[in-house]
Amino acid sequence: MHTDIFDFEFSAGSALDVGILRDSNQDRVISCPEIGFFAVSDGMGGLARGGETSEIIAEVMPGVVAEIARELKGAKGGKDAKDAKGATANPNRYGNILGERVRIVSDNIFDAVNTGYIGFGATLSCVWLVGNAAVYVNLGDSRGYLLPRYRWSVRQVTDDHNVAGELVRLGEITKEEAQHHPASSRLTQFMGMPAPAMPDIFVEPIAPGDRILVCSDGLHGMLGDGEIRRILRSSKWPNAVSKNLIAAANRAGGNDNISAVYIKIGAEKD
C-alpha cells in the first residue's frame, strides 16, 4: 500500500475479538489504508454507554482525518504540497491539527450526550503515516508501540492516561507493577471527558522494516513487551500477526475485549 503523503510503502492488518470473559465487544478498530490512518477505541466498561462512544468515534474519525488531508493538500505551493521527488508532508503540522481535531471530537461528545453525569467515554489511540514519520495521538490507556527494524526491544510510544500510569511517571511503581495495579482502570483522560480533553501527540521518525502496533488494554494488559515483540516478528503477513496477537492475549486469560492494528513499513517510494 501507499499514499501520496507518506514516503514509504506499507502493509497493514487488524483484528478484533470479544475475549474470553466478556459477553459484548466495546472495542472498535479504525483502518483507513487509503490515507494511512489507523486507530483503536475502547469503550469504557465503567460507564453506561462506553460502547456507544467507541462506535461514534469509529464513525466520525475517518471523515475527520480525510478532511485534514484535503485541507493540507489543498494548500498549493505550501509546505504540504508534493514536489517532484514525492511526499513532503510535514508530520508535525499534521499531528498538531489531528490532535486539535481529536480534542474537538471529544469535547463535542461530552457536550452532545452527557447531561448532568458522565455516561459516555472511550479511549482513542491512533497513528497516521505522514512524510517520513508515524504520528501518534492518544487519549486513554490504549497504546501505540514502535519496533524499529534494527532494535531488539519494542517501545511504548504513548503514555497511559490512568492513575497507574501517573504513578509510574512519578517513580512510585514500575511499569510491570502498573500492568495489574488496581488503579490501571481509573482513566485520567478519555474521549468524551469533561472539556477540555488534552490528547498527547508523538511524532516518530520511520524507516523501512519498522513495525507499528496500536492496541487496546485487552492486549497489552495480558502480554508483556517481550511477548509482543516476538509476535510482531512472527509472520510476514500483517493480518496473521494481528490474529497471533489476539490469540496470545486469549491464551493469557482474555480478560477484556482485544483489538490490534499492525503496520509493517516497506521500501521508500520511487
Sequence and secondary structure as in RCSB ss.txt:
>XXXX:A:sequence
MHTDIFDFEFSAGSALDVGILRDSNQDRVISCPEIGFFAVSDGMGGLARGGETSEIIAEVMPGVVAEIARELKGA
KGGKDAKDAKGATANPNRYGNILGERVRIVSDNIFDAVNTGYIGFGATLSCVWLVGNAAVYVNLGDSRGYLLPRY
RWSVRQVTDDHNVAGELVRLGEITKEEAQHHPASSRLTQFMGMPAPAMPDIFVEPIAPGDRILVCSDGLHGMLGD
GEIRRILRSSKWPNAVSKNLIAAANRAGGNDNISAVYIKIGAEKD
>XXXX:A:secstr
   TTBSEEEEEEEEEE  SS SS  EEEEEETTTTEEEEEEB TTSTTHHHHHHHHHHHHHHHHHHHHHHHHTS
TTSTTS  SSS    HHHHHHHHHHHHHHHHHHHHHHH SSS    B EEEEEEEBTEEEEEEESS EEEEE TT
 SS EE S   BHHHHHHHTTSS HHHHHT GGGG BSS BT SS    EEEEEE  TT EEEEE HHHHTTS H
HHHHHHHTS SSHHHHHHHHHHHHHHTT  S EEEEEEEEEEE  
